[in-house]
Amino acid sequence: MFLNQRQAPLKAILVAIDHPESIPALLQAIQDETPCLVLTVSNSLEAVEATEEWMPDLLILDYYLSPLNGIELADHIHARKKMGHIPTIMLSDQRPHEEREINKRGLLSLGRAFELKDLLALLETAFNRSSCS
């Protein structure tokens, strides 16, 4: 059972991906396998705007967002009061320079061509991190 569904409050995830063809598969996986609510946006400005009015429990960000890339967006959101604790999964091509930036910030990383089990494991890890903060 994911996140002990009977006891855990509903979690909210902000997904920011600029490749629309990637969103349906990711959303379907999250909706089918978790009790989470998902808000999707297609660029970093929409993500910033969304977090001005709403605080997600988790961020899933595309490394290649624009105009701010995923790393810059994570830094921007985490710098805001009460948002520094939000766990973040960065979708990337897992190139060495990307992984260095992701690891330096303590973010979780998931390759663009992910398996469902890998996504679910990272969601579990991310939510466990947030409950310990």
KOLFI-573194 format. One record per residue (C-alpha): x, y, z; residue in one letter. Coordinates in steps of 0.001 Angstrom, whole numbers, plus 500000, padded with zeros to 6 digits. Last residue first. Layout:
N
rec east:X | north:Y | up:Z | residu:A $
...
END
This chain:
133
rec east:511517 | north:517442 | up:508435 | residu:S $
rec east:510888 | north:513707 | up:508843 | residu:C $
rec east:507520 | north:513712 | up:507095 | residu:S $
rec east:509069 | north:515484 | up:504101 | residu:S $
rec east:511790 | north:512893 | up:503661 | residu:R $
rec east:509269 | north:510044 | up:503837 | residu:N $
rec east:507257 | north:511782 | up:501117 | residu:F $
rec east:510282 | north:511956 | up:498861 | residu:A $
rec east:511309 | north:508346 | up:499465 | residu:T $
rec east:507781 | north:507086 | up:498720 | residu:E $
rec east:507605 | north:509190 | up:495567 | residu:L $
rec east:511038 | north:507897 | up:494571 | residu:L $
rec east:509962 | north:504269 | up:494999 | residu:A $
rec east:506789 | north:504919 | up:493008 | residu:L $
rec east:508746 | north:506477 | up:490134 | residu:L $
rec east:511255 | north:503623 | up:490077 | residu:D $
rec east:508467 | north:501001 | up:490104 | residu:K $
rec east:506773 | north:502749 | up:487178 | residu:L $
rec east:509946 | north:502526 | up:485088 | residu:E $
rec east:511600 | north:505724 | up:483945 | residu:F $
rec east:512626 | north:507012 | up:480532 | residu:A $
rec east:513082 | north:510644 | up:481610 | residu:R $
rec east:515563 | north:509634 | up:484278 | residu:G $
rec east:514632 | north:510313 | up:487881 | residu:L $
rec east:516620 | north:512359 | up:490372 | residu:S $
rec east:516002 | north:513280 | up:493995 | residu:L $
rec east:517204 | north:516647 | up:495206 | residu:L $
rec east:519949 | north:517109 | up:497802 | residu:G $
rec east:521033 | north:520427 | up:496315 | residu:R $
rec east:524539 | north:519312 | up:495302 | residu:K $
rec east:523016 | north:516045 | up:494051 | residu:N $
rec east:520828 | north:517802 | up:491462 | residu:I $
rec east:523626 | north:520096 | up:490310 | residu:E $
rec east:526104 | north:517220 | up:489993 | residu:R $
rec east:523454 | north:515037 | up:488297 | residu:E $
rec east:522879 | north:517647 | up:485620 | residu:E $
rec east:526604 | north:518038 | up:484917 | residu:H $
rec east:527018 | north:514236 | up:484686 | residu:P $
rec east:524054 | north:513690 | up:482339 | residu:R $
rec east:521011 | north:512158 | up:483976 | residu:Q $
rec east:518669 | north:512994 | up:481092 | residu:D $
rec east:516568 | north:514734 | up:483702 | residu:S $
rec east:513393 | north:514612 | up:485742 | residu:L $
rec east:514090 | north:516272 | up:489092 | residu:M $
rec east:512183 | north:514997 | up:492118 | residu:I $
rec east:511790 | north:517602 | up:494828 | residu:T $
rec east:511018 | north:517456 | up:498533 | residu:P $
rec east:509401 | north:520582 | up:499971 | residu:I $
rec east:511388 | north:521674 | up:503053 | residu:H $
rec east:512479 | north:525081 | up:501749 | residu:G $
rec east:508887 | north:526092 | up:501117 | residu:M $
rec east:507958 | north:527798 | up:504402 | residu:K $
rec east:509512 | north:531118 | up:503374 | residu:K $
rec east:510718 | north:531104 | up:499793 | residu:R $
rec east:514245 | north:530012 | up:498941 | residu:A $
rec east:512993 | north:526492 | up:498133 | residu:H $
rec east:510792 | north:527848 | up:495333 | residu:I $
rec east:513584 | north:529835 | up:493666 | residu:H $
rec east:516193 | north:527079 | up:494083 | residu:D $
rec east:513785 | north:524500 | up:492641 | residu:A $
rec east:513060 | north:526827 | up:489718 | residu:L $
rec east:516760 | north:527404 | up:489052 | residu:E $
rec east:517369 | north:523641 | up:489074 | residu:I $
rec east:514363 | north:522971 | up:486831 | residu:G $
rec east:515406 | north:525550 | up:484254 | residu:N $
rec east:513995 | north:529054 | up:484516 | residu:L $
rec east:512561 | north:530295 | up:481186 | residu:P $
rec east:512104 | north:527434 | up:480649 | residu:S $
rec east:512015 | north:523865 | up:481863 | residu:L $
rec east:514818 | north:521486 | up:480907 | residu:Y $
rec east:515415 | north:519849 | up:484307 | residu:Y $
rec east:511751 | north:518867 | up:484438 | residu:D $
rec east:510303 | north:519292 | up:487898 | residu:L $
rec east:508332 | north:517010 | up:490202 | residu:I $
rec east:507625 | north:519013 | up:493348 | residu:L $
rec east:506146 | north:517487 | up:496501 | residu:L $
rec east:503836 | north:518481 | up:499351 | residu:D $
rec east:502471 | north:521385 | up:497322 | residu:P $
rec east:501893 | north:524836 | up:498784 | residu:M $
rec east:499285 | north:526887 | up:496919 | residu:W $
rec east:498797 | north:530523 | up:495965 | residu:E $
rec east:502347 | north:531708 | up:495262 | residu:E $
rec east:503276 | north:528131 | up:494413 | residu:T $
rec east:501044 | north:528185 | up:491330 | residu:A $
rec east:502615 | north:531417 | up:490060 | residu:E $
rec east:506134 | north:530004 | up:490380 | residu:V $
rec east:505037 | north:526836 | up:488565 | residu:A $
rec east:503378 | north:528857 | up:485794 | residu:E $
rec east:506626 | north:530786 | up:485358 | residu:L $
rec east:508587 | north:527525 | up:485234 | residu:S $
rec east:506707 | north:526104 | up:482282 | residu:N $
rec east:504078 | north:523492 | up:481425 | residu:S $
rec east:502038 | north:523239 | up:484609 | residu:V $
rec east:500432 | north:520224 | up:486216 | residu:T $
rec east:498549 | north:519993 | up:489510 | residu:L $
rec east:498313 | north:516505 | up:490993 | residu:V $
rec east:496317 | north:515171 | up:493935 | residu:L $
rec east:497834 | north:512079 | up:495506 | residu:C $
rec east:496184 | north:508802 | up:496580 | residu:P $
rec east:498819 | north:506819 | up:494686 | residu:T $
rec east:499102 | north:504111 | up:492007 | residu:E $
rec east:496562 | north:504960 | up:489340 | residu:D $
rec east:496726 | north:508741 | up:489757 | residu:Q $
rec east:500535 | north:508833 | up:489865 | residu:I $
rec east:500943 | north:506512 | up:486882 | residu:A $
rec east:498277 | north:508315 | up:484870 | residu:Q $
rec east:499864 | north:511661 | up:485594 | residu:L $
rec east:503291 | north:510489 | up:484433 | residu:L $
rec east:501897 | north:508901 | up:481277 | residu:A $
rec east:499742 | north:511942 | up:480477 | residu:P $
rec east:502537 | north:514484 | up:481135 | residu:I $
rec east:505289 | north:513201 | up:478883 | residu:S $
rec east:503658 | north:514257 | up:475577 | residu:E $
rec east:503283 | north:517781 | up:476948 | residu:P $
rec east:507075 | north:518238 | up:477159 | residu:H $
rec east:507521 | north:521340 | up:479322 | residu:D $
rec east:507122 | north:519481 | up:482588 | residu:I $
rec east:506196 | north:521056 | up:485920 | residu:A $
rec east:504371 | north:518622 | up:488223 | residu:V $
rec east:503100 | north:520031 | up:491529 | residu:L $
rec east:502118 | north:517214 | up:493876 | residu:I $
rec east:499533 | north:517290 | up:496652 | residu:A $
rec east:499310 | north:514656 | up:499380 | residu:K $
rec east:496058 | north:513333 | up:500854 | residu:L $
rec east:496385 | north:512714 | up:504570 | residu:P $
rec east:498073 | north:509472 | up:505575 | residu:A $
rec east:496216 | north:506927 | up:507692 | residu:Q $
rec east:494363 | north:504665 | up:505279 | residu:R $
rec east:496727 | north:505230 | up:502373 | residu:Q $
rec east:499789 | north:503891 | up:504189 | residu:N $
rec east:502104 | north:505806 | up:501859 | residu:L $
rec east:501448 | north:503377 | up:499015 | residu:F $
rec east:500000 | north:500000 | up:500000 | residu:M $
END
